[in-house]
């Protein structure tokens, strides 16, 4: 998954959280869905961070070769 794909998925997940939050009352199903989406956001953020780290390392290596 590319960084752009991860960012796109993150945006979709955040939008879904916002939509659910607007409808939220004391509904446990919605609370569970929000928890699930928050975990997905965290997973995507971690993946994006790892991709950035890999990209920075790659760029350092390329600069060293130049």
N, C-alpha and C positions, 0 to 999 in steps of 0.2 A: 504494500500500500504506500503510495507516494505521500509526501507532506501535504500536497494540495488535496488529495483524497481524504486524508485524516482531518484536515481543517474543514473540509466540506461536511464530513460526517459529524464533526464537533458542532458546527453551526446548526445542522439539522436536529441534533440531539438537544441542544440548548433551546431551540425553538419549540420542540416538543415538550420540554420541561415547562416552559413558559405557558404554553397552551393548557397543559394539565393543571398547572398552578392556578390559573384563572378560574377553572371549574371546581377547584378543590373545596371540599367541605370537610366532613369527618369521614370521608370514604377511604377505607383501608386499601381497596384495590388501587386507587389513585396514589395513595401514599407509597404503596409497594412499587408501583411503576416509577414514581419519582426517584425512589431509592435506587432502583435498577438503572435508570438513566444517569443518575449522578455517578454511579460506578462506571458506566460506559464513558462518561466525560473524563473521569480520572484516568481510565485506561488509555483513552485517545491522547490526553495531554502527556502521559508518560511516553507513549509511542512517538509523539511529535518531538518531545525532548530528546529521545534516543536518536531519532533521525537527524536532528540538528547536530548532535554531538558527532555522529558518524560523518556528516557532511563537513563539519569543521575540521575533523581529523584528515579527511580526504584532501581538503583544500590546503592544509598545512603541508601534507606530503607532496602535493603538486607544486606548491610554491618552493619547496626545498629542492625539487628537481629542476626548477627553472633557473 
